[in-house]
Structure formats: structure tokens, C-alpha cells
């Protein structure tokens, strides 16, 4: 057996949570492999809406186990709030026993968030656009070999380890930024949340995932953010702090590259991004605002308005190449209903050349998008159930994308609810 991987191909917010939820019933294990609580995976079904920040998107199926993998960084306070909300909505994961947490996953401390905010403030206009969740500083401690991991919370000297790391952080805050904001309230909430986490199954995720495969069970690795935010291959430095690509599933769960099966890449019918950084096809005008309003393009976690623009095929081809994508999911096609014309960027004009790839210095020298005009469709597609109901012009758009990208569109999302999903092939 192999592990299938599902991830975003743009700058995040592609609709990963919904598609994982749609596919979850066919898997024995859903495993989140990277990122932190800056992810906001929105799921809608039975007239209810849920936003998951850290918990994998398969927790609504009783026969599907879920794992927060070792590549994830966990804010115990956020995780507890998430668990409490689900419990209030009738989904008590502790009672259901379908959530496991990797011992090697790193913990976000209250002081990590202070460092995040202080650093972003100091950068001023050059700021990255961090969600201020403490994710970057936590990954810095991880690679600096200073971090605290979930498995540490069961050790008798956990409090001493915590205090040692906090002392380091407060020293940094004082020397670099001059002050330390009082965090006593968050610290109390942190240790309260730790007690809840102790009640869940804390596992050696690398053994668990590989044991599932040996037993012939089906595993889906769930990514957060998007490929263009990858720390190595994204639009650096305007990226996240982890590997959001397929390679991140190997290191974030402890599986060999030879164990990767299908790679399901998700993209919007247009494009969005949050925070700073390059966005060649951005529509910083009334049309962009119309897309934002029609698509409800506001962060599920932060509420921040997303930047909007036309689909960027050079960026998509790049993401498909990096991830070894075998099948595509197009989401938010319903948002484009009613546009007389839509556009797709097929190339860039860059320093006097026409190119079809992402240049190294995209953050320094802005490429101009070369746009292809495409006939829009006017039909409301949110209620369609059969492939025969797909408007001809929407089908033509998908055919164009498949020809450009060289990978089949396997699923088409026509609305936010799990039932608003069509299997194309």
C-alpha cells in the first residue's frame, strides 16, 4: 500500500479541507503532515460549518482515524479551543477516540507568539504578513534544536524544560525589542491545554503510519497552506516555515518516498493569496474586489481579506512539477459564473523575454502576465449533480486547463458543501 497525498497548488486557501472531508470515507487514516494553526480548513455539511486549524479534516467519519503528524507545530491553546468547539457541536473526539497526536510534533509556546509579533512589527513595511501564531519562531527552535515536543509533556522535568526555553525567549525579546509583554494569562491557558492533550493517544507516528501500510490500510496525507508557500520552493521570503510539498509528507510523517501513491493537487478556478509577496495576476481593482466578495475570500482563521486575481498557469505548472501531481481538483468554479470573460495567465513578460516558468527573483522584478481570454458561463452551477449538466463553456475552460497542465481534473467543486462535488473521470 502507498500513501496518497492531498495538497494545495497555489498560495493556500484552495479548499483542501472540503476535499479531504469528501474523500475521508474511503481512507482508514487521515494524517496532517506540516504547518500550524495558521491553516483554516473549512468544511460544510448538513447545514453546519466547521473550521479546523490543526485537527485533520477526516474527524467527522467514525471509521476514519486521524493523526496530527510530527511535521506539524501545535499551539495547545488553539487545539483545546478547537476540541472544545467540536465537543459543543456534538463531536467529542476524546470520547470517539479517533484523533492521535505525534510525540515528535513541536509545541508553540506563548513566547513564540510574542517573538512572532515583535519581529513582524520591527520589519515594518517589509513584513512577511505573518498570521502571528508563533509558527515561524517554533520552526526556528525546531531547526535550532531548542524546541519542545509533544512527547516531552509526559516527562517529569517538562516544566523545567519549558522554563528554560521561555527564559531564552524573554532574553531575546528584551535584547532585540526592549520589552516583554505580559503573557501570564496565556501561560496558564497553555498548561491547562497540555493536561487535555495528555488524555489523547500520543504516538510514534512514523511507526503508526508504516504499520497501517503493512496492514493494507489506506492513508491520506493532508497538507496545509499551498505549494507556492513552501520554505524551499515558494515565493521566498514570503512563504511559510515548512515544506508544503509532497516531500514534506515524507519528513512530516516518516514515510519513504517510494511509499507515495496518488498526489492530488487542488487549485481554485482563479487565484488568491494572503499577506505580502509576489502575485503576478493580482487584480487590485474593482474586478478583484468583486471576486473577493463573490468568493467570500476572507481568511477562515484570521478574517483577513485575500488578494485576488486570475489563474496563473506558470505557477501551477511549477507546483505540479514539484509535487508529482497525478490528478487535479478545481474548486470555486461557481464563483466565476456570470463573468462575461475570464482570463488565464499562460506566460510572463519578464526582462524583455516571454517565459512560461517562475523566475528566481520574482520578489524583486515583477513579471507581467500574458493573459488568454476565455468565454465565461452564466449558468448557476451550485446545484448540478451530473456531468451532463456542466455548462459547455465551463467544460471548455477545464479542457483548456487540462491541455495546458498535462494532468486530468478528477474532481470539480461547485460549492462549499461536501455534496457539491463532481467526480469527472
C-alpha positions as CSV (number, residue, x, y, z in Angstrom):
1,X,0.0,0.0,0.0
2,X,1.0,3.6,-0.6
3,X,0.1,7.0,1.0
4,X,-1.9,9.3,-1.2
5,X,-1.1,13.0,-0.7
6,X,-3.6,15.9,-1.0
7,X,-2.2,19.4,-1.1
8,X,-2.7,22.9,-2.4
9,X,-1.0,24.1,-5.6
10,X,-1.4,27.9,-5.2
11,X,-0.8,30.2,-2.2
12,X,-3.2,28.3,0.1
13,X,-6.9,28.6,0.7
14,X,-7.7,26.3,-2.2
15,X,-10.3,24.2,-0.4
16,X,-8.2,21.3,0.9
17,X,-10.4,20.7,4.0
18,X,-13.5,20.3,2.0
19,X,-11.9,17.8,-0.4
20,X,-10.3,15.8,2.4
21,X,-13.7,15.6,4.0
22,X,-15.2,14.4,0.7
23,X,-12.6,11.7,0.3
24,X,-12.2,10.7,4.0
25,X,-14.8,7.9,4.0
26,X,-12.5,6.0,1.6
27,X,-9.5,6.1,3.9
28,X,-8.5,4.4,7.2
29,X,-6.2,7.2,8.3
30,X,-6.0,11.0,7.5
31,X,-2.7,12.4,8.6
32,X,-1.8,16.1,8.7
33,X,1.9,16.4,7.9
34,X,3.0,20.0,8.3
35,X,2.1,23.6,9.2
36,X,0.5,25.1,12.2
37,X,-2.8,26.7,13.3
38,X,-2.5,29.4,10.6
39,X,-4.3,26.8,8.4
40,X,-8.0,27.2,8.3
41,X,-9.7,24.2,6.6
42,X,-13.4,25.0,6.2
43,X,-15.9,22.1,6.0
44,X,-19.7,22.4,5.4
45,X,-22.3,19.6,5.5
46,X,-25.8,19.1,6.9
47,X,-26.3,22.8,7.2
48,X,-23.3,23.2,9.5
49,X,-19.9,24.9,9.1
50,X,-16.6,23.9,10.8
51,X,-13.2,25.5,10.6
52,X,-10.3,23.2,11.5
53,X,-6.9,24.7,12.3
54,X,-4.8,21.8,13.5
55,X,-7.1,18.8,13.5
56,X,-7.2,16.7,10.3
57,X,-10.3,17.0,8.1
58,X,-11.4,13.4,8.5
59,X,-12.6,13.6,12.0
60,X,-16.3,13.6,11.1
61,X,-16.2,9.9,9.9
62,X,-16.4,7.4,12.8
63,X,-14.4,4.7,10.9
64,X,-11.6,7.0,9.9
65,X,-8.6,7.6,12.3
66,X,-6.9,11.0,12.3
67,X,-3.3,11.9,13.1
68,X,-1.6,15.2,13.7
69,X,1.9,14.3,12.4
70,X,5.3,15.1,13.6
71,X,5.8,17.8,10.9
72,X,3.0,19.9,12.5
73,X,3.6,22.6,15.1
74,X,0.9,22.6,17.7
75,X,-0.4,25.5,19.8
76,X,-2.1,23.7,22.7
77,X,-4.4,26.6,23.5
78,X,-5.7,26.7,19.9
79,X,-6.0,23.0,19.8
80,X,-8.0,22.9,23.1
81,X,-10.4,25.7,21.7
82,X,-10.8,23.6,18.6
83,X,-11.6,20.5,20.5
84,X,-14.0,22.3,22.8
85,X,-15.9,23.8,19.9
86,X,-16.2,20.4,18.3
87,X,-17.4,18.9,21.5
88,X,-20.1,21.6,21.9
89,X,-21.2,20.7,18.4
90,X,-21.6,17.1,19.3
91,X,-18.2,15.8,18.2
92,X,-16.3,14.7,21.3
93,X,-13.0,13.5,19.8
94,X,-11.7,12.3,23.2
95,X,-14.8,10.1,23.6
96,X,-14.7,8.9,19.9
97,X,-11.0,8.1,20.2
98,X,-10.4,8.9,16.5
99,X,-7.6,11.5,17.0
100,X,-3.9,10.7,17.6
101,X,-1.0,13.1,18.1
102,X,2.6,12.5,17.1
103,X,5.0,12.7,20.0
104,X,7.6,14.3,17.8
105,X,5.3,17.3,16.8
106,X,6.7,20.5,18.2
107,X,4.8,22.8,20.6
108,X,4.1,26.5,20.1
109,X,4.7,28.4,23.4
110,X,3.1,31.7,24.3
111,X,6.5,33.4,24.0
112,X,6.8,32.1,20.4
113,X,3.8,34.3,19.6
114,X,5.5,37.3,21.3
115,X,8.6,36.8,19.2
116,X,6.5,36.5,16.0
117,X,4.6,39.7,16.7
118,X,7.7,41.6,17.8
119,X,9.7,40.6,14.7
120,X,6.8,41.4,12.3
121,X,6.4,44.8,13.9
122,X,10.1,45.6,13.6
123,X,10.1,44.7,9.9
124,X,7.5,47.5,9.2
125,X,6.7,47.8,5.5
126,X,8.9,44.8,4.7
127,X,6.9,42.4,6.9
128,X,6.1,38.9,5.6
129,X,2.4,39.1,6.5
130,X,2.6,36.5,9.3
131,X,-0.6,35.3,11.0
132,X,1.3,36.0,14.3
133,X,0.5,32.5,15.5
134,X,4.2,31.8,16.6
135,X,4.7,29.3,13.8
136,X,8.0,30.7,12.3
137,X,9.7,31.0,15.7
138,X,8.6,27.5,16.6
139,X,10.2,26.1,13.5
140,X,13.3,28.1,14.2
141,X,13.6,26.5,17.6
142,X,13.0,23.1,16.0
143,X,15.9,23.5,13.5
144,X,17.9,25.2,16.2
145,X,17.5,22.1,18.3
146,X,15.9,24.0,21.2
147,X,12.2,23.1,20.8
148,X,9.8,21.3,23.0
149,X,7.8,18.3,21.6
150,X,4.5,16.7,22.4
151,X,6.3,13.7,23.9
152,X,8.1,16.0,26.4
153,X,4.8,16.8,28.2
154,X,4.8,13.3,29.8
155,X,8.4,13.8,31.2
156,X,8.8,14.7,34.9
157,X,11.0,17.7,34.0
158,X,8.7,19.2,31.4
159,X,8.1,22.3,33.4
160,X,11.9,22.9,33.8
161,X,12.4,22.4,30.0
162,X,9.5,24.9,29.4
163,X,11.0,27.5,31.7
164,X,14.5,27.1,30.1
165,X,13.1,27.8,26.7
166,X,10.9,30.7,27.9
167,X,14.0,32.3,29.6
168,X,15.8,32.2,26.2
169,X,12.8,33.8,24.5
170,X,12.4,36.6,27.1
171,X,16.1,37.3,26.9
172,X,15.8,37.6,23.1
173,X,12.7,39.8,23.4
174,X,14.4,42.1,25.9
175,X,17.7,42.5,23.9
176,X,16.1,42.8,20.5
177,X,12.9,44.6,21.1
178,X,13.3,46.2,24.5
179,X,10.3,44.7,26.4
180,X,8.3,41.6,27.1
181,X,4.5,41.7,27.0
182,X,2.8,40.0,30.0
183,X,1.9,36.5,29.0
184,X,0.9,35.0,32.3
185,X,-2.7,34.6,31.2
186,X,-1.7,32.7,28.1
187,X,0.8,30.7,30.1
188,X,-2.0,29.4,32.4
189,X,-4.1,28.5,29.4
190,X,-1.1,26.7,27.9
191,X,-0.7,24.4,30.8
192,X,-4.4,23.8,31.1
193,X,-4.5,22.8,27.5
194,X,-1.4,20.5,28.0
195,X,-3.5,18.5,30.5
196,X,-6.2,17.9,27.9
197,X,-3.6,16.8,25.3
198,X,-2.2,14.3,27.7
199,X,-5.5,12.4,27.5
200,X,-5.2,11.7,23.8
201,X,-3.3,8.9,22.2
202,X,0.3,10.2,21.8
203,X,2.0,8.0,19.2
204,X,5.2,7.4,17.4
205,X,3.7,8.5,14.1
206,X,6.4,7.1,11.8
207,X,5.7,3.6,13.1
208,X,2.0,4.0,13.2
209,X,1.7,5.2,9.5
210,X,4.0,2.4,8.3
211,X,2.1,-0.2,10.3
212,X,-1.1,1.0,8.7
213,X,0.5,0.4,5.2
214,X,1.8,-3.0,6.2
215,X,-1.7,-4.0,7.2
216,X,-3.0,-2.9,3.8
217,X,-4.9,0.1,5.1
218,X,-5.5,3.3,3.1
219,X,-3.7,6.5,4.2
220,X,-4.3,10.1,3.0
221,X,-1.7,12.7,3.9
222,X,-3.3,16.2,4.3
223,X,-1.2,19.3,3.6
224,X,-1.8,22.8,4.8
225,X,-1.1,26.2,3.1
226,X,0.0,25.8,-0.6
227,X,2.9,24.8,-2.7
228,X,3.8,28.4,-3.5
229,X,4.4,29.0,0.2
230,X,6.9,26.2,0.6
231,X,10.0,27.3,2.5
232,X,12.4,25.9,-0.1
233,X,10.5,26.4,-3.4
234,X,7.8,29.1,-2.7
235,X,8.0,32.8,-3.3
236,X,10.7,33.3,-0.6
237,X,10.8,35.1,1.8
238,X,7.1,35.5,1.6
239,X,6.5,31.9,2.5
240,X,5.5,29.7,5.4
241,X,8.1,27.9,7.6
242,X,7.6,24.3,6.5
243,X,7.7,22.1,3.4
244,X,4.2,22.3,1.9
245,X,5.1,20.0,-1.0
246,X,4.9,16.2,-1.3
247,X,8.4,15.9,0.1
248,X,7.0,17.4,3.3
249,X,4.7,14.4,3.6
250,X,7.7,12.1,3.8
251,X,9.5,14.1,6.5
252,X,6.3,15.2,8.2
253,X,5.0,11.6,8.7
254,X,8.1,9.4,8.5
255,X,7.3,7.6,5.2
256,X,9.8,6.7,2.4
257,X,9.4,8.5,-1.0
258,X,8.7,5.1,-2.6
259,X,5.5,4.9,-0.4
260,X,3.9,7.9,-2.1
261,X,0.9,7.0,-4.3
262,X,-1.6,9.4,-5.9
263,X,-0.8,13.1,-5.5
264,X,-4.0,15.1,-5.5
265,X,-3.4,18.8,-6.2
266,X,-6.1,21.4,-5.5
267,X,-6.4,24.7,-7.2
268,X,-9.0,27.5,-7.5
269,X,-10.6,28.4,-10.8
270,X,-8.9,31.7,-10.2
271,X,-6.2,32.6,-7.7
272,X,-5.8,34.2,-4.3
273,X,-3.1,34.8,-1.7
274,X,-2.9,36.3,1.8
275,X,-0.2,38.6,3.1
276,X,2.7,40.1,1.3
277,X,4.7,38.8,-1.6
278,X,4.5,38.5,-5.4
279,X,1.2,37.8,-7.1
280,X,1.7,38.3,-10.9
281,X,-2.0,38.0,-11.8
282,X,-3.4,40.1,-9.0
283,X,-6.5,42.2,-9.7
284,X,-6.0,45.2,-7.4
285,X,-9.2,46.9,-8.8
286,X,-13.0,46.7,-8.8
287,X,-12.9,43.3,-10.6
288,X,-10.6,41.9,-7.9
289,X,-13.0,43.2,-5.2
290,X,-15.9,41.6,-7.0
291,X,-14.1,38.3,-7.0
292,X,-13.3,38.7,-3.3
293,X,-16.9,39.3,-2.4
294,X,-18.4,36.6,-4.6
295,X,-15.9,34.1,-3.4
296,X,-16.1,35.1,0.3
297,X,-12.3,35.5,0.1
298,X,-11.5,36.2,3.7
299,X,-9.2,34.1,5.9
300,X,-11.0,31.3,7.7
301,X,-8.6,31.7,10.7
302,X,-7.7,35.4,10.6
303,X,-10.6,37.0,8.7
304,X,-8.1,38.9,6.6
305,X,-9.2,39.9,3.0
306,X,-7.4,37.8,0.4
307,X,-5.8,39.3,-2.6
308,X,-7.5,38.0,-5.8
309,X,-6.5,37.5,-9.4
310,X,-6.8,35.3,-12.5
311,X,-5.4,31.8,-12.6
312,X,-1.6,31.6,-13.0
313,X,-0.6,28.6,-15.2
314,X,3.2,29.1,-15.0
315,X,2.9,28.9,-11.2
316,X,0.5,25.9,-11.4
317,X,2.8,24.0,-13.8
318,X,5.7,24.7,-11.4
319,X,3.7,23.3,-8.4
320,X,2.6,20.3,-10.4
321,X,6.2,19.5,-11.3
322,X,7.5,19.9,-7.7
323,X,4.8,17.7,-6.3
324,X,4.5,15.0,-8.9
325,X,0.7,15.7,-9.2
326,X,-1.3,12.8,-10.7
327,X,-4.8,14.3,-10.5
328,X,-6.3,17.7,-10.1
329,X,-9.2,19.2,-8.2
330,X,-10.7,22.5,-9.3
331,X,-12.6,24.4,-6.7
332,X,-14.7,27.6,-6.7
333,X,-15.8,27.2,-10.3
334,X,-19.2,28.6,-9.1
335,X,-17.6,31.9,-8.2
336,X,-16.8,32.6,-11.9
337,X,-20.4,32.1,-13.0
338,X,-21.7,35.3,-14.5
339,X,-18.4,36.7,-15.8
340,X,-18.7,37.6,-19.5
341,X,-15.0,36.9,-19.9
342,X,-12.4,35.2,-17.7
343,X,-8.7,35.1,-18.2
344,X,-5.8,32.7,-17.7
345,X,-2.1,33.7,-17.5
346,X,-0.2,31.4,-19.8
347,X,3.2,33.2,-19.8
348,X,5.1,36.1,-18.3
349,X,6.8,39.0,-19.9
350,X,10.0,39.2,-17.9
351,X,13.0,41.4,-18.7
352,X,12.2,41.5,-22.4
353,X,11.5,37.8,-22.7
354,X,8.4,35.7,-22.8
355,X,8.7,32.9,-20.4
356,X,6.4,30.1,-19.0
357,X,8.1,29.4,-15.7
358,X,8.6,31.1,-12.3
359,X,11.8,33.2,-12.3
360,X,14.1,33.1,-9.3
361,X,13.8,36.8,-8.5
362,X,10.0,37.1,-8.8
363,X,10.0,39.0,-5.5
364,X,12.4,41.7,-6.9
365,X,11.4,42.0,-10.5
366,X,7.6,41.8,-11.2
367,X,6.8,39.7,-14.3
368,X,3.9,40.9,-16.4
369,X,1.2,38.3,-17.0
370,X,0.4,37.3,-20.6
371,X,-3.4,36.6,-20.5
372,X,-5.5,34.4,-22.7
373,X,-9.2,35.4,-22.9
374,X,-11.8,32.7,-22.3
375,X,-15.5,32.8,-22.8
376,X,-17.4,32.8,-19.4
377,X,-20.5,31.0,-18.4
378,X,-23.7,32.4,-16.9
379,X,-25.4,29.3,-15.5
380,X,-25.7,28.8,-11.8
381,X,-23.8,25.6,-11.2
382,X,-24.1,25.2,-7.5
383,X,-27.0,22.7,-7.8
384,X,-25.7,20.5,-10.6
385,X,-25.4,16.8,-9.8
386,X,-24.5,15.2,-13.1
387,X,-21.6,15.8,-15.5
388,X,-24.1,16.3,-18.3
389,X,-25.3,19.5,-16.5
390,X,-21.8,21.2,-16.7
391,X,-22.1,24.3,-18.9
392,X,-20.3,23.9,-22.2
393,X,-18.1,26.9,-21.6
394,X,-17.1,25.7,-18.2
395,X,-16.2,22.3,-19.7
396,X,-14.2,24.2,-22.4
397,X,-12.3,26.0,-19.6
398,X,-11.5,22.7,-17.9
399,X,-10.4,21.2,-21.2
400,X,-8.1,24.2,-21.8
401,X,-6.6,23.8,-18.3
402,X,-6.0,20.0,-18.7
403,X,-4.3,20.6,-22.1
404,X,-2.1,23.3,-20.6
405,X,-1.2,21.5,-17.4
406,X,-1.0,17.9,-18.7
407,X,-2.9,16.4,-15.7
408,X,-6.6,15.4,-15.6
409,X,-9.1,17.3,-13.5
410,X,-10.5,14.5,-11.4
411,X,-12.9,16.5,-9.2
412,X,-14.9,19.7,-9.7
413,X,-16.2,21.6,-6.7
414,X,-19.3,23.7,-7.4
415,X,-20.0,25.0,-3.9
416,X,-18.7,24.8,-0.3
417,X,-20.9,21.8,0.8
418,X,-19.4,18.3,0.6
419,X,-22.3,17.3,-1.7
420,X,-21.3,20.0,-4.2
421,X,-18.5,17.9,-5.7
422,X,-18.5,16.1,-9.0
423,X,-16.2,13.2,-10.0
424,X,-15.0,14.0,-13.5
425,X,-13.2,10.8,-14.6
